[in-house]
């Protein structure tokens, strides 16, 4: 291998799985430096995205499971630092990094491929001053700010006065905070649109799991259900991770206006999922972000004898040949949807939980640990060890020693 030119080695390494590259770090110092280099890490990730390689499906239930996309055979439990107790929620995935929530004060980022784990600093929830209210529903989102190559977590807290969960109470302005991985800190967003206070509806969000933002085009998306105050239509609300501002995203012109709207992402493109009274579901994809005319119908599924109800559908990923789309149905099963034949074929995955939420994540070498901080801590440990050894030596010399003849 020492005779192989480094550019050839680099090209070969770009094509290898993450697990193999992590083993190859121990071959030599030059290889380790190459694999750890940010330029190589980003190039390897870009190639994986373009070739649909290193893809995995995460199943989210009481515990977390991982399924290799190329095989789609068995679900394997994910061993992660917060896995000692059930109930850990994975609320986002971006470039191989998962965002975890254990409690509202215990958030973390985790790369399952490299097993790097990083807890986020605690940011207290601050109710509006002068009002007797409490925090209610909390929305989360996670994604990348492409402009600055920073990874951000968004937390939106809704406040109300009501003690009755069935009563939506009087809604107050949201508190919105954004965590920056680069700065390792939170900051409060003060410029909030007035409609934000009407976004939450109790059963609507709990049943359809819209508390987690959907990442597409560098924007996190949530659905605002129809409100009397704002009119009888759904809205797609976005938070631009670059500008850190809220936007309203145009939705497709569906033939039947009476539908339940959901959002999803397919290969980085925003999707609108229109559910017509659990009888039919249409999936639209936005080919050019922000352009209403670019909405294109991708999937249309009717209720059948094998699928007696259509309560939920989520597109996950294209096949390698781009002729099929893997979809999650009713949080219970998977199926391939053939884009040409307009037919579905069920996919059975062994070891999967009875009900789950599915998320796509890609294996990557992206670093989430603070390398400078780790280097400083390592240096401090080495200095402390040297000081201890020096003290032991000085104590020994100060006491003297006797030669025994």
C-alpha positions in Angstrom: 0.0 0.0 0.0 2.9 2.3 0.6 3.6 2.3 -3.2 0.1 3.3 -4.1 -0.2 7.0 -4.9 -2.1 9.0 -2.3 -4.6 10.4 -4.9 -5.5 6.8 -5.9 -5.9 5.8 -2.2 -8.2 8.9 -1.7 -10.3 7.9 -4.7 -10.7 4.3 -3.3 -11.5 5.5 0.2 -14.2 7.8 -1.1 -16.1 4.6 -2.2 -15.8 2.7 1.0 -18.4 2.4 3.8 -17.9 4.4 7.0 -17.3 1.3 9.1 -14.4 0.2 6.9 -12.8 3.7 6.9 -13.0 3.8 10.7 -11.0 0.5 10.8 -8.5 1.8 8.2 -7.7 4.8 10.5 -5.4 2.4 12.4 -3.4 1.3 9.3 -1.1 4.3 9.4 -0.8 7.9 10.5 -1.1 9.2 6.9 -4.3 7.2 6.4 -5.7 8.4 9.7 -5.0 12.0 8.8 -6.6 11.6 5.4 -9.8 10.0 6.9 -10.1 12.7 9.6 -9.5 15.6 7.2 -12.7 17.7 6.9 -12.3 18.0 3.1 -12.3 14.2 2.8 -15.2 13.8 5.2 -17.3 16.2 3.2 -16.3 14.7 -0.1 -17.2 11.2 1.1 -20.6 12.4 2.4 -21.3 14.2 -1.0 -20.5 11.0 -2.9 -22.7 8.9 -0.5 -25.6 11.3 -1.1 -25.2 11.3 -4.9 -24.9 7.5 -5.2 -27.5 6.8 -2.4 -24.9 4.8 -0.5 -24.5 4.2 3.2 -28.2 4.8 3.7 -30.0 3.5 6.8 -33.6 3.7 8.2 -34.0 4.5 11.9 -37.2 3.1 13.5 -38.4 5.2 16.4 -40.5 3.5 19.1 -39.9 2.9 22.8 -36.4 2.0 21.6 -34.4 2.9 18.5 -33.5 0.5 15.7 -31.4 0.7 12.6 -32.1 -1.0 9.2 -29.6 -1.1 6.3 -31.4 0.4 3.3 -29.7 -1.8 0.7 -30.9 -4.9 2.5 -34.1 -3.9 4.3 -34.1 -7.2 6.1 -33.5 -6.9 9.9 -33.9 -4.1 12.4 -30.9 -3.9 14.8 -31.1 -2.0 18.1 -29.1 1.1 18.2 -26.7 1.2 21.2 -26.3 4.9 22.2 -25.3 6.7 25.4 -28.8 7.5 26.4 -30.2 4.0 25.7 -30.3 3.0 29.3 -33.9 4.1 29.6 -36.8 3.9 27.1 -38.4 7.0 25.7 -35.5 8.7 24.0 -36.8 10.6 21.0 -34.9 11.1 17.8 -36.3 14.4 16.5 -34.1 15.0 13.5 -31.5 13.6 11.2 -29.0 15.4 9.0 -25.8 14.2 7.3 -25.5 11.2 9.6 -26.1 13.1 12.8 -29.2 12.3 14.9 -30.7 14.8 17.3 -32.0 13.2 20.6 -34.4 14.4 23.3 -34.5 12.6 26.6 -36.2 15.4 28.5 -36.7 19.1 27.6 -33.5 19.9 29.4 -31.5 16.9 28.1 -30.8 17.2 24.4 -27.9 15.6 22.5 -26.4 15.0 19.1 -25.1 11.5 18.1 -23.4 10.1 15.1 -24.2 6.3 15.1 -21.3 5.6 12.6 -18.5 7.2 14.6 -20.3 6.8 17.9 -19.5 10.4 18.7 -21.9 11.9 21.3 -22.4 15.5 22.4 -24.8 16.8 25.0 -26.2 20.3 24.4 -25.9 22.9 27.1 -29.1 23.4 29.1 -31.2 26.4 28.1 -34.0 27.3 30.5 -37.6 27.9 29.2 -38.5 31.5 30.1 -42.3 32.3 30.2 -43.5 35.7 29.1 -42.9 38.3 31.8 -45.9 39.5 33.9 -48.2 36.7 32.9 -49.3 33.7 34.9 -48.8 30.9 32.3 -46.9 27.7 31.8 -45.1 26.0 28.9 -47.2 23.7 26.8 -46.4 21.9 23.6 -42.7 22.0 22.5 -41.7 21.8 18.8 -38.1 20.6 17.9 -36.1 20.7 14.7 -32.6 19.9 13.6 -30.6 20.6 10.4 -27.6 22.2 8.7 -27.1 25.9 7.9 -25.3 25.3 4.6 -24.0 28.9 4.3 -21.9 28.6 7.5 -21.6 24.8 7.6 -23.1 24.9 11.1 -25.6 22.4 12.6 -28.5 23.9 14.5 -31.3 22.7 16.8 -34.5 24.7 17.0 -36.8 24.7 20.0 -40.2 26.3 20.0 -42.2 26.5 23.2 -45.9 27.4 23.3 -47.3 29.0 26.4 -50.9 28.9 27.7 -53.0 29.6 30.8 -55.1 26.5 30.7 -54.7 23.6 33.1 -57.0 21.4 31.1 -55.1 19.4 28.4 -58.3 19.2 26.3 -58.7 23.0 26.3 -56.2 24.8 24.1 -56.4 27.8 26.5 -55.2 31.2 25.7 -52.1 31.1 23.5 -49.2 33.5 24.1 -46.2 34.3 21.9 -43.9 31.4 21.4 -40.4 31.3 22.8 -38.0 30.3 20.0 -34.3 29.4 20.7 -31.6 28.2 18.3 -28.6 26.1 19.3 -25.4 26.5 17.2 -23.0 23.6 17.2 -20.1 25.9 16.1 -20.7 28.3 19.0 -22.0 25.6 21.4 -24.6 28.0 22.7 -28.3 29.0 22.4 -29.7 32.3 21.3 -33.2 33.6 21.5 -35.1 34.6 18.3 -37.0 37.8 18.9 -38.6 38.4 15.4 -41.6 36.1 15.5 -44.6 36.2 13.1 -48.1 36.8 14.8 -49.6 33.6 13.4 -47.1 31.5 15.3 -49.3 31.6 18.4 -52.1 29.7 16.5 -49.9 26.9 15.3 -50.7 24.2 17.8 -53.8 22.0 18.0 -53.6 19.2 20.6 -54.9 16.1 18.9 -53.8 17.2 15.4 -50.2 17.4 16.3 -50.0 14.4 18.6 -51.7 12.0 16.2 -49.7 13.1 13.2 -46.3 13.7 14.9 -45.8 17.2 13.5 -43.8 18.3 16.5 -40.6 17.5 14.7 -39.5 19.9 11.9 -38.9 18.5 8.4 -35.7 19.6 6.8 -35.6 20.5 3.1 -33.8 23.3 1.3 -32.0 24.5 4.4 -35.4 25.2 6.1 -37.3 23.3 8.9 -41.0 22.9 8.2 -44.1 22.4 10.3 -47.8 22.3 9.4 -50.2 24.8 10.8 -53.7 23.2 10.8 -56.8 25.2 9.8 -57.8 27.9 12.3 -60.9 30.0 12.5 -58.6 33.0 13.2 -56.6 32.5 10.0 -59.0 30.9 7.6 -60.0 27.4 6.6 -56.8 26.2 5.0 -53.6 24.5 6.0 -50.3 26.4 6.1 -46.7 25.2 5.8 -44.6 27.2 8.2 -40.8 27.2 7.7 -37.8 28.4 9.7 -34.8 29.3 7.6 -31.7 28.0 9.4 -29.5 30.5 7.5 -31.4 33.7 8.1 -33.0 32.4 11.3 -36.4 33.8 10.2 -39.8 32.3 9.7 -41.3 32.0 6.3 -44.6 30.7 4.8 -44.1 28.1 2.1 -46.7 27.8 -0.8 -48.5 24.5 -1.0 -49.8 22.6 -4.0 -53.2 23.3 -5.5 -55.0 20.1 -4.7 -58.3 19.3 -6.6 -60.2 18.6 -3.4 -59.7 21.2 -0.7 -60.9 19.0 2.1 -57.7 17.2 3.1 -55.4 16.8 6.0 -51.9 18.1 5.2 -48.6 16.7 6.3 -45.0 17.4 5.2 -42.0 15.1 4.5 -38.7 15.2 2.7 -37.4 13.1 -0.1 -33.8 13.4 -1.1 -33.7 16.9 0.3 -36.9 18.1 -1.5 -40.0 19.2 0.4 -43.0 16.9 0.0 -46.7 17.7 0.8 -48.8 14.7 1.9 -52.5 15.3 1.3 -54.8 12.8 3.1 -58.4 12.8 1.8 -60.5 11.4 4.7 -58.3 8.3 4.9 -59.6 7.1 1.5 -56.8 8.4 -0.7 -53.3 10.0 -0.2 -51.5 12.1 -2.7 -47.8 13.0 -2.3 -46.5 16.1 -4.0 -42.8 17.1 -4.3 -41.5 20.6 -4.7 -38.8 20.4 -7.5 -37.7 24.0 -7.0 -37.8 25.2 -3.5 -40.2 28.1 -2.8 -41.7 28.0 -6.3 -45.4 27.1 -6.1 -45.6 26.1 -9.8 -42.9 23.5 -9.3 -45.1 21.3 -7.1 -45.5 17.9 -8.9 -47.7 15.0 -7.9 -45.4 12.0 -7.3 -47.6 9.3 -5.6 -51.3 8.6 -5.4 -52.6 5.8 -3.3 -56.2 4.5 -2.8 -57.5 2.5 0.1 -57.5 -1.2 -0.7 -58.5 -4.6 0.8 -54.9 -5.0 2.1 -54.7 -1.4 3.4 -58.1 -0.9 5.0 -57.3 2.6 6.4 -54.9 5.3 5.3 -54.3 7.2 8.4 -50.6 8.1 7.7 -48.1 7.8 4.8 -44.6 9.1 4.6 -42.2 8.9 1.6 -38.7 7.9 2.8 -36.2 7.3 -0.1 -35.9 6.5 -3.8 -34.5 3.2 -5.0 -31.1 3.1 -6.6 -32.7 3.1 -10.1 -35.1 6.0 -9.1 -38.1 3.9 -10.3 -39.6 3.2 -6.8 -40.1 5.0 -3.6 -40.0 3.4 -0.1 -43.0 4.6 1.9 -44.0 4.1 5.6 -47.7 3.3 6.0 -49.8 3.8 9.1 -46.7 3.7 11.3 -46.8 -0.1 11.0 -45.4 -1.3 7.7 -43.2 -0.4 4.7 -43.8 -0.8 1.0 -42.2 0.0 -2.3 -44.3 2.2 -4.6 -43.6 1.6 -8.3 -43.6 5.0 -10.0 -44.3 3.5 -13.4 -46.8 0.8 -12.6 -48.5 2.8 -9.8 -48.5 -0.3 -7.6 -47.2 -1.2 -4.1 -45.3 -4.1 -2.8 -45.0 -4.8 0.9 -41.6 -5.0 2.6 -41.2 -7.1 5.8 -38.4 -6.2 8.2 -37.6 -8.7 10.9 -37.2 -7.4 14.5 -39.0 -4.2 13.9 -41.4 -2.9 16.6 -45.2 -3.1 16.2 -45.6 0.6 15.7 -42.9 3.1 14.8 -41.9 6.3 13.1 -39.3 6.0 10.4 -36.4 8.4 9.5 -33.7 8.1 6.9 -30.1 8.8 8.0 -26.9 8.4 6.1 -23.6 7.0 7.4 -21.0 9.7 7.6 -17.7 10.8 9.2 -19.0 14.2 10.3 -17.4 15.3 13.5 -19.7 16.6 16.3 -17.2 16.6 19.2 -15.4 19.8 20.0 -11.9 18.7 18.9 -10.2 21.8 20.3 -11.9 21.3 23.7 -10.9 17.6 23.7 -7.3 18.6 22.8 -7.3 21.1 25.7 -8.7 18.5 28.1 -6.2 16.0 27.0 -3.3 18.5 27.4 -4.6 19.4 30.9 -4.7 15.7 31.8 -1.1 15.3 30.6 0.0 18.4 32.5 -1.7 17.1 35.6 0.0 13.7 35.3 3.4 15.4 34.8 2.8 17.6 37.9 1.9 14.6 40.0 5.0 12.7 38.9 7.2 15.7 39.5 5.7 16.1 43.0 6.3 12.4 43.8 10.0 12.8 42.6 10.5 16.0 44.6 9.0 14.4 47.7 11.3 11.4 47.3 14.4 13.6 46.9 13.4 15.8 49.8 13.2 12.9 52.2 16.5 11.5 51.0 17.4 7.9 50.9 19.8 5.5 52.6 22.2 3.1 51.0 22.0 -0.3 52.6 25.4 -2.0 52.5 
